[in-house]
Amino acid sequence: MFMRIEAATSKRQPNRGIKSILWMTALVLVTHHGAVAAPDEFANIECNDRPLLLECLERQDAAREQIRGLRLTMEWQQSGALEEGSNQSLQTTSEGVTELLGLESLRLQSSVRTTTVHSEAKVQSLTETCVLSSDFFLYGVQPSEQKGTVQQFDFSTFSDLDERGKALHNGTMGQDILRYGYGDGVSTLHRHLSVHQDVNRLLVERQDDGLIRVARFSPATSDPKLPDCEWHIDPARDWLIVRTINRDFDGSILSDLTVDVEKTSQGIWFPMGFTRNGGGTLLTARLTQVDVNPELSSEDFAWQAFGHRLEGYRGFRKSLDGQVSNFIVENGVPIAGAAECGVQ
């Protein structure tokens, strides 16, 4: 679910670079973690300072638990060479504005508009909207100057979604802005250590600048003394990760990501933006408006909340009993009986 960030800097797959930005904005608040388990959870990790490592994990989890919901607007821009294999690389600059509203673990709204300008002056635009409520998952895409399709899946628990619904859900919800403050750019630091503890060794050290550096050494790296990933943690800012460096097997830097951390009006340290340089691309994002733990209600996640943005869309609805029906969005609500749009 959280592995799609690598697409953001891939030079061999130009379209995925744009899609990763859409995914990045979708899941701002869902992945909550409880307290770190007993120390033997990481018994297989070779680490020089296990108590300090566990303290980092515990502090990060505690900081994340403060965030129960939010409203935010994020502006982002990506530029760089996104294509190889031709005489002239495709220089692309893309930017967008994301509006996102979240509550608890199964409520989400996001609407993203992406406009990409190519070197040949071609313009591509895409709007992606999703709503995840307590009983339905809605997904819609509108290409430039065209009406897209809306897909609605009813569910009582996530396991009720069919394979297509789960795939769309995972693709849409694959990125989490909080990971840039709490995680490692692929998954949360806690989860990463849980998955890879059998093959990696870690060096944890306090630096002169006050940050804590966690360096990971992989047996696949050509130089065993060179870490393939580094996390820099700031205890003064709620133990958030403020920089992450990823290296290839030969030691070259794949990406260098820095996070801007600020204290909100609620007194909570929060990742307000980031810059990521790597793979021939530069990605920057900044939260222009953010309200942590606002008062939200179930009405914020009803069809009507985003319905008018989907005006004229044709779509289908798959109910819990597997029945499929077609509709068209009129006056912000789905009206049954629309022409066939097809279930892909």
Residue frames as qw, qx, qy, qz and C-alpha x, y, z in Angstrom:
[[0.000, 0.882, 0.471, 0.000, 0.00, 0.00, 0.00],
 [0.199, -0.931, 0.078, 0.295, 2.81, 2.42, 0.72],
 [0.683, -0.193, 0.453, 0.539, 5.33, 1.33, -1.88],
 [0.518, 0.714, 0.403, 0.245, 4.21, 3.65, -4.70],
 [0.149, -0.928, 0.081, 0.331, 6.43, 6.58, -3.78],
 [0.548, -0.271, 0.552, 0.567, 9.24, 5.18, -5.93],
 [0.463, 0.597, 0.563, 0.333, 7.15, 6.07, -8.99],
 [0.012, -0.964, -0.145, 0.222, 7.54, 9.74, -8.21],
 [0.140, -0.798, 0.452, 0.373, 11.16, 9.74, -9.31],
 [0.732, 0.086, 0.625, 0.256, 11.18, 7.02, -11.95],
 [0.106, 0.572, -0.375, -0.722, 12.66, 8.26, -15.24],
 [0.028, -0.054, 0.910, 0.410, 11.51, 5.23, -17.14],
 [0.034, -0.553, -0.829, -0.076, 7.80, 5.57, -16.43],
 [0.058, 0.198, 0.012, 0.978, 6.74, 9.18, -17.12],
 [0.473, -0.487, -0.405, -0.613, 3.05, 8.72, -16.40],
 [0.690, -0.433, -0.546, 0.194, 3.59, 7.16, -13.00],
 [0.347, 0.028, -0.286, 0.893, 5.45, 10.26, -11.86],
 [0.300, -0.297, -0.109, -0.900, 2.23, 12.25, -12.15],
 [0.711, -0.376, -0.510, -0.305, 0.04, 9.51, -10.68],
 [0.598, -0.167, -0.587, 0.519, 2.25, 9.23, -7.64],
 [0.001, 0.148, -0.215, 0.965, 1.45, 12.86, -6.80],
 [0.595, -0.315, -0.293, -0.679, -2.25, 12.07, -6.89],
 [0.784, -0.264, -0.558, 0.063, -1.75, 9.05, -4.66],
 [0.414, 0.113, -0.480, 0.765, 0.50, 10.99, -2.37],
 [0.194, -0.261, 0.139, -0.935, -2.25, 13.39, -1.41],
 [0.603, -0.313, -0.532, -0.506, -4.97, 10.91, -0.68],
 [0.757, -0.428, -0.489, 0.064, -4.29, 9.20, 2.63],
 [0.076, 0.694, -0.328, 0.636, -3.30, 11.91, 5.06],
 [0.381, -0.499, 0.476, -0.616, -4.51, 10.43, 8.26],
 [0.894, -0.140, -0.234, -0.355, -5.29, 6.80, 8.14],
 [0.782, 0.131, -0.564, 0.232, -2.30, 4.75, 9.18],
 [0.435, -0.735, 0.294, -0.430, -2.50, 5.04, 12.97],
 [0.652, 0.174, -0.698, 0.242, -0.12, 2.94, 15.05],
 [0.700, -0.691, -0.151, -0.100, -0.36, 1.91, 18.63],
 [0.346, -0.818, 0.461, 0.004, 2.52, 1.97, 21.05],
 [0.464, 0.508, -0.724, -0.037, 5.62, 0.04, 20.10],
 [0.922, -0.257, -0.253, -0.142, 5.47, -3.53, 21.32],
 [0.745, -0.602, 0.230, 0.171, 7.90, -5.13, 23.74],
 [0.031, -0.770, 0.541, 0.338, 11.59, -4.85, 22.76],
 [0.517, -0.126, 0.822, 0.205, 11.67, -8.45, 21.53],
 [0.627, 0.687, 0.292, -0.224, 9.58, -7.33, 18.52],
 [0.471, 0.828, -0.304, 0.014, 12.89, -6.24, 17.00],
 [0.758, -0.513, 0.391, 0.096, 15.04, -8.91, 18.58],
 [0.845, 0.210, 0.339, 0.357, 16.55, -9.88, 15.21],
 [0.327, 0.918, -0.026, 0.221, 17.75, -6.39, 14.33],
 [0.730, -0.088, -0.146, 0.662, 21.47, -5.84, 14.63],
 [0.016, -0.901, -0.134, -0.411, 21.60, -2.41, 16.26],
 [0.469, 0.260, -0.475, 0.698, 24.25, -0.60, 18.29],
 [0.089, -0.017, 0.472, -0.877, 21.72, 1.26, 20.49],
 [0.199, -0.405, -0.852, -0.267, 18.41, -0.57, 20.75],
 [0.148, -0.616, -0.583, 0.508, 16.98, 1.55, 23.62],
 [0.026, 0.457, -0.100, -0.883, 17.44, 4.75, 21.59],
 [0.142, -0.052, -0.758, -0.635, 15.91, 3.14, 18.51],
 [0.201, -0.506, -0.839, 0.012, 12.85, 2.03, 20.48],
 [0.093, -0.587, -0.352, 0.723, 12.50, 5.47, 22.00],
 [0.080, 0.221, -0.414, -0.879, 12.43, 6.99, 18.52],
 [0.229, -0.253, -0.840, -0.421, 9.65, 4.61, 17.49],
 [0.215, -0.562, -0.728, 0.328, 7.61, 5.17, 20.64],
 [0.056, -0.508, -0.128, 0.850, 7.86, 8.94, 20.38],
 [0.139, 0.089, -0.566, -0.808, 6.86, 8.96, 16.72],
 [0.244, -0.393, -0.864, -0.201, 3.85, 6.75, 17.37],
 [0.180, -0.595, -0.562, 0.546, 2.77, 8.96, 20.26],
 [0.012, 0.377, -0.134, -0.916, 3.07, 12.08, 18.09],
 [0.194, -0.093, -0.732, -0.646, 1.03, 10.53, 15.29],
 [0.205, -0.475, -0.850, 0.103, -1.72, 9.52, 17.70],
 [0.021, -0.458, -0.297, 0.838, -2.35, 13.20, 18.41],
 [0.245, 0.231, -0.402, -0.851, -3.67, 13.63, 14.87],
 [0.407, 0.290, 0.826, -0.260, -7.27, 12.40, 14.63],
 [0.439, 0.697, 0.546, 0.151, -8.37, 14.40, 11.63],
 [0.248, -0.453, 0.136, 0.845, -7.70, 17.51, 9.57],
 [0.520, 0.806, 0.283, -0.026, -8.64, 19.85, 6.78],
 [0.425, -0.533, 0.342, 0.647, -5.85, 20.97, 4.49],
 [0.628, 0.774, 0.030, -0.082, -4.95, 22.47, 1.14],
 [0.649, -0.405, 0.439, 0.471, -1.68, 21.40, -0.41],
 [0.521, 0.815, -0.149, -0.206, 0.04, 22.95, -3.42],
 [0.741, -0.306, 0.500, 0.327, 2.72, 20.95, -5.19],
 [0.500, 0.783, -0.268, -0.257, 5.00, 21.16, -8.19],
 [0.812, -0.184, 0.481, 0.275, 7.18, 18.62, -9.96],
 [0.462, 0.826, -0.242, -0.215, 9.72, 19.26, -12.68],
 [0.408, -0.519, 0.720, 0.216, 12.45, 17.34, -14.43],
 [0.391, 0.333, -0.729, -0.452, 13.25, 14.80, -17.11],
 [0.715, -0.056, 0.521, -0.462, 10.63, 12.06, -17.00],
 [0.907, 0.382, 0.124, -0.128, 11.58, 10.10, -20.12],
 [0.368, -0.559, 0.637, 0.382, 14.63, 8.32, -21.48],
 [0.642, 0.171, 0.713, 0.225, 15.56, 6.72, -24.76],
 [0.461, 0.814, 0.312, 0.164, 15.23, 9.68, -27.13],
 [0.535, 0.402, -0.051, 0.741, 17.57, 12.37, -28.42],
 [0.083, -0.424, 0.203, -0.878, 15.92, 14.95, -26.19],
 [0.149, -0.259, -0.860, 0.413, 14.52, 14.18, -22.76],
 [0.226, -0.683, -0.528, -0.451, 10.96, 15.16, -22.09],
 [0.160, 0.053, -0.450, 0.877, 11.10, 18.13, -19.73],
 [0.355, -0.590, -0.629, -0.360, 7.87, 18.30, -17.80],
 [0.017, -0.118, 0.487, -0.865, 6.58, 20.64, -15.16],
 [0.416, -0.498, -0.691, -0.319, 3.42, 19.69, -13.36],
 [0.023, -0.115, 0.509, -0.853, 1.61, 21.39, -10.52],
 [0.423, -0.466, -0.692, -0.354, -1.63, 20.98, -8.68],
 [0.288, -0.355, 0.400, -0.794, -3.72, 21.93, -5.72],
 [0.440, -0.202, -0.875, -0.003, -5.10, 19.29, -3.39],
 [0.473, -0.420, 0.204, -0.747, -8.01, 19.77, -1.04],
 [0.535, -0.020, -0.841, 0.079, -8.26, 17.07, 1.56],
 [0.542, -0.454, 0.223, -0.671, -10.55, 16.39, 4.49],
 [0.579, 0.079, -0.810, 0.056, -10.10, 13.46, 6.85],
 [0.576, -0.476, 0.299, -0.594, -11.58, 11.95, 9.96],
 [0.798, -0.262, 0.508, -0.192, -10.57, 8.83, 11.89],
 [0.383, -0.325, 0.798, 0.334, -9.55, 5.74, 9.92],
 [0.341, 0.326, 0.825, 0.311, -12.35, 5.14, 7.41],
 [0.223, 0.889, 0.363, -0.168, -13.36, 8.62, 6.33],
 [0.432, -0.285, 0.352, 0.780, -11.61, 10.54, 3.61],
 [0.490, 0.820, 0.286, -0.070, -12.26, 13.13, 0.95],
 [0.378, -0.464, 0.354, 0.718, -9.83, 14.44, -1.60],
 [0.590, 0.758, 0.279, -0.002, -10.03, 16.27, -4.88],
 [0.492, -0.460, 0.386, 0.630, -6.92, 16.80, -6.97],
 [0.601, 0.789, 0.109, -0.069, -6.46, 18.76, -10.18],
 [0.617, -0.379, 0.428, 0.541, -3.19, 18.16, -12.03],
 [0.548, 0.827, 0.017, -0.121, -2.03, 20.15, -15.05],
 [0.713, -0.284, 0.411, 0.492, 1.10, 19.07, -16.91],
 [0.404, 0.872, -0.117, -0.250, 2.83, 21.28, -19.48],
 [0.878, 0.015, 0.295, 0.376, 5.25, 19.48, -21.82],
 [0.347, -0.443, 0.314, 0.764, 8.19, 20.98, -23.66],
 [0.168, 0.242, 0.686, 0.665, 6.20, 20.80, -26.92],
 [0.259, -0.049, 0.083, -0.961, 3.60, 23.11, -25.32],
 [0.523, -0.295, -0.722, -0.343, 1.15, 20.26, -24.97],
 [0.319, -0.323, 0.468, -0.758, -1.08, 20.52, -21.93],
 [0.519, -0.218, -0.817, -0.123, -2.56, 17.58, -20.10],
 [0.334, -0.350, 0.367, -0.795, -5.02, 17.96, -17.26],
 [0.528, -0.200, -0.823, -0.062, -6.56, 15.42, -14.91],
 [0.429, -0.445, 0.294, -0.729, -8.95, 15.71, -12.02],
 [0.521, -0.081, -0.847, 0.066, -9.24, 12.90, -9.50],
 [0.464, -0.432, 0.213, -0.743, -11.81, 12.80, -6.73],
 [0.528, -0.119, -0.840, 0.043, -12.44, 10.23, -4.05],
 [0.504, -0.478, 0.232, -0.681, -14.69, 9.97, -1.02],
 [0.492, -0.032, -0.859, 0.142, -14.34, 7.22, 1.54],
 [0.516, -0.468, 0.128, -0.705, -17.19, 7.22, 4.03],
 [0.427, -0.275, 0.784, -0.358, -18.24, 4.66, 6.60],
 [0.704, 0.243, 0.626, -0.230, -20.38, 2.79, 4.06],
 [0.749, 0.615, 0.231, 0.085, -19.25, 3.61, 0.51],
 [0.472, -0.421, 0.374, 0.678, -16.10, 4.23, -1.50],
 [0.505, 0.818, 0.250, -0.113, -16.38, 6.62, -4.43],
 [0.500, -0.349, 0.432, 0.664, -13.76, 7.14, -7.12],
 [0.521, 0.792, 0.316, -0.045, -13.92, 9.44, -10.14],
 [0.471, -0.297, 0.361, 0.748, -11.49, 10.68, -12.79],
 [0.434, 0.842, 0.277, -0.163, -12.04, 13.45, -15.34],
 [0.619, 0.048, 0.303, 0.723, -9.49, 13.91, -18.16],
 [0.045, -0.384, 0.049, 0.921, -9.05, 17.38, -19.61],
 [0.401, 0.232, -0.270, -0.844, -12.15, 18.63, -21.48],
 [0.528, -0.084, -0.783, -0.320, -13.89, 15.28, -21.02],
 [0.693, -0.425, 0.217, -0.540, -16.32, 13.83, -18.55],
 [0.146, 0.336, -0.923, 0.114, -14.99, 10.80, -16.74],
 [0.686, -0.297, -0.604, -0.275, -16.67, 7.98, -14.92],
 [0.384, -0.515, 0.493, -0.587, -17.57, 7.54, -11.29],
 [0.640, -0.024, -0.768, -0.033, -17.31, 4.19, -9.55],
 [0.475, -0.496, 0.348, -0.638, -19.11, 3.58, -6.27],
 [0.562, 0.012, -0.823, 0.078, -18.61, 0.52, -4.09],
 [0.620, -0.595, 0.048, -0.509, -20.81, -0.10, -1.07],
 [0.604, 0.125, -0.724, 0.309, -19.24, -1.86, 1.91],
 [0.636, -0.732, -0.127, -0.208, -19.75, -2.43, 5.60],
 [0.632, -0.619, 0.345, 0.312, -16.14, -3.46, 6.21],
 [0.133, 0.703, -0.537, -0.447, -13.13, -3.14, 3.94],
 [0.315, -0.137, 0.925, 0.161, -13.17, -6.90, 3.28],
 [0.545, 0.545, 0.575, -0.276, -16.53, -6.47, 1.53],
 [0.314, 0.756, -0.275, -0.504, -14.94, -4.62, -1.37],
 [0.937, 0.296, 0.166, 0.083, -14.33, -6.72, -4.46],
 [0.749, -0.121, 0.196, 0.621, -10.87, -6.95, -6.05],
 [0.329, 0.592, 0.251, 0.692, -11.40, -3.91, -8.28],
 [0.332, -0.891, -0.146, -0.274, -12.67, -1.82, -5.39],
 [0.746, -0.580, 0.083, 0.317, -9.69, -2.81, -3.26],
 [0.666, 0.162, 0.235, 0.689, -7.26, -2.06, -6.10],
 [0.102, 0.758, 0.208, 0.610, -8.72, 1.42, -6.62],
 [0.556, -0.824, -0.082, -0.071, -8.74, 1.99, -2.88],
 [0.786, -0.363, 0.133, 0.484, -5.10, 0.99, -2.53],
 [0.527, 0.369, 0.255, 0.722, -4.05, 3.06, -5.54],
 [0.085, -0.826, -0.203, -0.519, -5.91, 6.14, -4.39],
 [0.587, -0.796, 0.039, -0.140, -4.87, 5.84, -0.77],
 [0.913, 0.105, -0.171, 0.355, -1.27, 4.88, -1.39],
 [0.425, 0.372, -0.267, 0.781, 0.45, 7.98, -0.08],
 [0.496, -0.754, -0.409, 0.133, 0.39, 9.73, 3.25],
 [0.194, 0.828, -0.167, 0.498, 1.72, 13.24, 3.80],
 [0.624, -0.726, 0.229, -0.176, 2.35, 12.32, 7.43],
 [0.955, -0.024, 0.072, 0.287, 4.93, 9.76, 6.32],
 [0.513, 0.638, -0.127, 0.560, 7.18, 12.57, 5.22],
 [0.224, -0.736, 0.349, -0.534, 7.37, 13.63, 8.83],
 [0.735, -0.408, 0.442, -0.311, 7.00, 10.29, 10.60],
 [0.949, 0.111, 0.293, 0.020, 8.09, 7.71, 8.04],
 [0.527, -0.416, 0.519, 0.529, 10.89, 6.84, 5.64],
 [0.293, 0.505, -0.408, -0.701, 9.41, 7.68, 2.24],
 [0.369, 0.054, -0.864, -0.338, 8.30, 4.10, 1.63],
 [0.604, -0.526, -0.579, -0.155, 6.47, 3.15, 4.79],
 [0.441, -0.848, 0.144, -0.257, 6.52, 4.20, 8.41],
 [0.159, 0.617, -0.731, 0.243, 9.83, 3.59, 10.12],
 [0.593, -0.228, 0.650, -0.416, 8.13, 1.22, 12.55],
 [0.898, 0.301, 0.200, -0.251, 6.63, -0.90, 9.77],
 [0.579, 0.676, -0.456, 0.015, 9.83, -0.92, 7.77],
 [0.079, -0.532, 0.790, -0.295, 11.82, -2.27, 10.70],
 [0.744, -0.040, 0.535, -0.399, 9.15, -4.90, 11.36],
 [0.868, 0.462, 0.023, -0.181, 9.35, -6.18, 7.79],
 [0.658, 0.631, -0.356, 0.202, 13.10, -6.01, 7.21],
 [0.474, -0.766, 0.396, -0.177, 14.61, -6.77, 10.58],
 [0.943, -0.113, 0.288, 0.119, 16.08, -10.10, 9.43],
 [0.773, 0.408, 0.166, 0.457, 18.37, -8.65, 6.76],
 [0.205, 0.821, -0.074, 0.528, 19.41, -5.16, 7.86],
 [0.590, -0.350, -0.404, 0.605, 21.66, -3.76, 10.53],
 [0.033, -0.922, -0.234, -0.307, 21.23, -0.31, 12.01],
 [0.474, 0.002, -0.313, 0.823, 23.47, 2.38, 13.40],
 [0.223, -0.872, -0.381, -0.209, 21.70, 4.83, 15.72],
 [0.551, -0.101, -0.226, 0.797, 23.61, 7.88, 16.93],
 [0.076, -0.923, -0.283, 0.249, 23.05, 11.34, 18.37],
 [0.584, 0.471, 0.116, 0.651, 24.68, 14.05, 16.27],
 [0.337, -0.174, -0.231, 0.896, 26.23, 17.37, 17.24],
 [0.166, -0.223, -0.271, -0.922, 23.34, 19.25, 15.60],
 [0.446, -0.036, 0.519, -0.728, 20.89, 17.62, 18.03],
 [0.791, 0.190, -0.259, -0.521, 19.38, 15.25, 15.48],
 [0.679, -0.230, 0.695, -0.057, 19.33, 11.48, 15.80],
 [0.454, 0.491, -0.588, -0.455, 20.66, 9.65, 12.74],
 [0.805, -0.024, 0.572, -0.153, 19.40, 6.16, 11.98],
 [0.303, 0.570, -0.631, -0.430, 21.48, 4.52, 9.24],
 [0.915, 0.076, 0.330, -0.217, 20.45, 1.26, 7.59],
 [0.002, -0.556, 0.767, 0.320, 23.03, -1.08, 6.09],
 [0.899, 0.234, 0.106, -0.353, 21.87, -3.66, 3.57],
 [0.675, -0.269, 0.623, 0.290, 23.83, -6.77, 2.55],
 [0.664, 0.581, 0.423, 0.207, 22.93, -5.99, -1.06],
 [0.094, 0.981, -0.127, -0.112, 24.94, -2.75, -1.05],
 [0.793, 0.460, -0.256, 0.307, 28.29, -2.98, -2.80],
 [0.241, 0.472, -0.512, 0.676, 30.04, -1.07, -0.01],
 [0.566, -0.459, -0.679, 0.091, 29.14, -2.63, 3.35],
 [0.349, -0.296, -0.369, 0.809, 30.27, 0.54, 5.14],
 [0.122, -0.043, -0.199, -0.972, 27.87, 2.77, 3.21],
 [0.345, 0.340, 0.718, -0.500, 24.23, 2.93, 4.41],
 [0.115, 0.319, 0.730, 0.594, 21.55, 2.52, 1.78],
 [0.233, -0.752, -0.426, -0.446, 19.13, 4.68, 3.76],
 [0.292, -0.030, -0.488, 0.822, 19.40, 7.35, 6.45],
 [0.267, -0.787, -0.487, -0.268, 16.69, 8.91, 8.61],
 [0.255, 0.197, -0.359, 0.876, 17.37, 12.11, 10.54],
 [0.402, -0.662, -0.628, -0.073, 15.04, 12.54, 13.53],
 [0.071, 0.486, -0.211, 0.845, 14.53, 15.78, 15.46],
 [0.359, -0.389, -0.771, 0.354, 13.67, 15.21, 19.15],
 [0.034, -0.256, -0.248, 0.934, 12.97, 18.95, 19.53],
 [0.469, 0.138, -0.239, -0.839, 10.11, 18.72, 17.02],
 [0.826, -0.033, 0.283, -0.486, 8.18, 15.76, 18.41],
 [0.548, -0.264, 0.772, 0.186, 10.73, 13.28, 17.06],
 [0.723, 0.628, 0.173, -0.232, 9.65, 13.80, 13.48],
 [0.718, 0.015, 0.420, 0.554, 11.89, 12.70, 10.62],
 [0.126, 0.871, 0.008, -0.475, 13.20, 15.85, 8.94],
 [0.323, 0.666, -0.561, -0.370, 15.43, 14.29, 6.29],
 [0.884, 0.006, 0.466, -0.027, 15.65, 10.97, 4.46],
 [0.209, 0.663, -0.607, -0.385, 18.42, 9.87, 2.08],
 [0.918, 0.112, 0.367, -0.098, 18.06, 6.77, -0.10],
 [0.003, -0.647, 0.657, 0.386, 20.98, 5.26, -2.02],
 [0.863, 0.319, -0.291, -0.262, 21.25, 2.74, -4.81],
 [0.967, -0.202, 0.031, 0.153, 23.27, -0.45, -4.43],
 [0.704, 0.361, -0.079, 0.606, 26.33, 1.31, -5.85],
 [0.423, -0.409, -0.319, 0.744, 26.11, 4.11, -3.29],
 [0.048, 0.243, 0.276, 0.929, 24.72, 6.80, -5.60],
 [0.211, 0.251, 0.532, -0.781, 21.89, 8.89, -4.14],
 [0.063, 0.441, 0.826, 0.344, 18.45, 7.95, -5.42],
 [0.182, -0.791, -0.355, -0.463, 16.61, 10.63, -3.49],
 [0.307, -0.042, -0.469, 0.827, 17.25, 13.27, -0.86],
 [0.285, -0.682, -0.533, -0.411, 14.11, 14.39, 0.91],
 [0.171, 0.021, -0.479, 0.861, 13.83, 17.19, 3.45],
 [0.249, -0.657, -0.698, -0.139, 10.70, 17.94, 5.48],
 [0.042, -0.415, 0.162, -0.895, 9.50, 21.30, 6.75],
 [0.439, -0.460, -0.753, 0.172, 8.10, 20.81, 10.24],
 [0.081, -0.389, 0.126, -0.909, 6.14, 23.54, 11.99],
 [0.003, -0.274, -0.813, 0.513, 3.91, 23.81, 15.03],
 [0.117, -0.550, -0.621, -0.546, 0.22, 24.31, 14.27],
 [0.275, -0.510, 0.105, -0.808, -2.09, 26.64, 16.15],
 [0.856, -0.397, -0.187, -0.273, -3.17, 23.60, 18.16],
 [0.382, -0.736, 0.548, -0.109, 0.41, 23.19, 19.38],
 [0.915, 0.019, 0.398, 0.064, 1.05, 20.01, 17.37],
 [0.145, -0.550, 0.616, 0.545, 4.23, 19.62, 15.33],
 [0.751, 0.478, 0.418, -0.181, 3.19, 18.79, 11.77],
 [0.499, -0.063, 0.551, 0.666, 4.95, 18.13, 8.41],
 [0.288, 0.745, 0.225, -0.558, 3.90, 21.27, 6.53],
 [0.633, 0.729, -0.169, -0.198, 5.74, 20.46, 3.31],
 [0.767, -0.310, 0.462, 0.320, 8.73, 18.73, 1.76],
 [0.417, 0.753, -0.398, -0.319, 11.24, 18.84, -1.07],
 [0.853, -0.111, 0.495, 0.123, 12.43, 15.70, -2.77],
 [0.322, 0.768, -0.453, -0.319, 15.32, 15.69, -5.25],
 [0.474, -0.281, 0.827, 0.115, 16.25, 12.54, -7.13],
 [0.562, 0.318, 0.748, 0.156, 15.90, 10.52, -10.28],
 [0.240, 0.207, 0.449, 0.836, 16.13, 13.64, -12.42],
 [0.222, -0.703, -0.491, -0.465, 13.06, 15.24, -10.85],
 [0.096, 0.081, -0.476, 0.870, 12.42, 17.86, -8.21],
 [0.376, -0.579, -0.661, -0.295, 9.19, 17.57, -6.22],
 [0.058, 0.084, -0.455, 0.884, 8.05, 20.21, -3.76],
 [0.358, -0.592, -0.662, -0.289, 4.86, 20.37, -1.74],
 [0.075, 0.110, -0.411, 0.902, 3.54, 22.91, 0.72],
 [0.151, -0.625, -0.761, 0.084, 0.47, 23.00, 2.90],
 [0.059, 0.380, 0.084, 0.919, -1.09, 26.44, 2.47],
 [0.555, -0.410, 0.114, -0.714, -3.98, 25.81, 4.86],
 [0.523, -0.022, -0.844, 0.120, -4.12, 23.21, 7.59],
 [0.544, -0.461, 0.222, -0.665, -6.47, 22.65, 10.50],
 [0.348, 0.139, -0.914, 0.156, -5.52, 19.71, 12.71],
 [0.128, -0.317, -0.875, 0.342, -8.29, 17.92, 14.64],
 [0.265, -0.110, -0.097, -0.953, -11.18, 20.11, 13.43],
 [0.515, 0.207, 0.638, -0.534, -14.82, 19.53, 14.27],
 [0.285, 0.156, -0.719, -0.614, -16.14, 17.26, 11.52],
 [0.667, 0.100, 0.499, -0.544, -19.42, 15.42, 11.09],
 [0.566, 0.150, 0.789, 0.186, -20.67, 12.55, 8.95],
 [0.461, 0.817, 0.293, -0.185, -22.26, 15.11, 6.61],
 [0.030, -0.797, 0.454, 0.396, -18.77, 16.16, 5.57],
 [0.198, -0.286, 0.891, 0.292, -18.42, 12.76, 3.90],
 [0.610, 0.460, 0.575, -0.295, -21.78, 12.44, 2.18],
 [0.569, 0.421, 0.537, 0.460, -22.26, 12.30, -1.60],
 [0.137, 0.946, 0.273, 0.107, -23.29, 15.93, -1.62],
 [0.458, -0.759, 0.172, 0.431, -19.95, 17.09, -0.24],
 [0.264, -0.390, 0.601, 0.646, -18.26, 16.40, -3.59],
 [0.541, 0.472, 0.696, 0.005, -21.27, 15.69, -5.80],
 [0.356, 0.895, 0.117, -0.241, -21.29, 18.97, -7.70],
 [0.121, -0.693, 0.603, 0.377, -17.65, 18.52, -8.63],
 [0.319, -0.032, 0.913, 0.253, -18.74, 15.36, -10.43],
 [0.518, 0.535, 0.279, -0.607, -21.67, 16.99, -12.24],
 [0.651, 0.573, -0.278, -0.412, -22.45, 15.14, -15.47],
 [0.045, -0.415, 0.908, 0.030, -20.29, 12.13, -14.67],
 [0.870, -0.014, -0.293, -0.396, -21.64, 8.75, -15.66],
 [0.048, -0.476, 0.829, -0.291, -20.86, 5.83, -13.43],
 [0.725, -0.181, -0.623, -0.232, -21.86, 2.57, -11.85],
 [0.449, -0.522, 0.491, -0.534, -22.59, 1.41, -8.35],
 [0.605, 0.048, -0.795, -0.011, -21.81, -2.04, -7.03],
 [0.614, -0.563, 0.106, -0.543, -23.88, -2.91, -3.99],
 [0.390, -0.470, 0.750, -0.254, -23.09, -5.31, -1.17],
 [0.814, 0.132, 0.529, -0.201, -25.10, -8.09, -2.83],
 [0.489, -0.126, 0.659, 0.556, -23.03, -7.74, -6.00],
 [0.408, 0.742, 0.528, 0.069, -25.69, -6.00, -8.07],
 [0.343, -0.157, 0.223, 0.899, -24.43, -3.38, -10.51],
 [0.233, 0.827, 0.509, -0.055, -26.51, -0.35, -11.49],
 [0.439, 0.279, 0.190, 0.833, -25.73, 2.68, -13.64],
 [0.118, -0.854, -0.395, 0.319, -26.29, 6.34, -12.84],
 [0.396, 0.540, 0.076, 0.739, -25.46, 9.88, -13.86],
 [0.318, -0.397, -0.431, 0.745, -24.64, 12.70, -11.43],
 [0.004, -0.634, -0.394, -0.665, -27.27, 15.44, -11.59],
 [0.349, -0.787, 0.004, -0.508, -27.51, 18.32, -9.13],
 [0.090, -0.622, 0.667, -0.399, -24.78, 16.71, -7.09],
 [0.661, -0.161, 0.651, -0.336, -26.44, 13.33, -6.55],
 [0.061, -0.134, 0.910, 0.388, -26.45, 10.02, -8.49],
 [0.676, 0.250, 0.121, -0.682, -29.60, 9.51, -10.56],
 [0.572, -0.044, 0.816, 0.075, -30.28, 5.88, -11.48],
 [0.672, 0.565, 0.471, -0.083, -30.85, 4.70, -15.01],
 [0.093, 0.787, -0.386, -0.472, -27.96, 6.31, -16.86],
 [0.809, 0.484, -0.301, -0.147, -26.63, 4.80, -20.06],
 [0.956, -0.173, -0.021, 0.237, -24.18, 1.94, -19.73],
 [0.026, 0.914, -0.403, 0.020, -20.68, 3.09, -18.73],
 [0.812, 0.288, -0.494, 0.116, -19.21, -0.36, -18.26],
 [0.706, -0.664, 0.244, -0.026, -17.52, -2.04, -15.30],
 [0.529, 0.675, -0.506, 0.096, -13.83, -2.22, -16.04]]
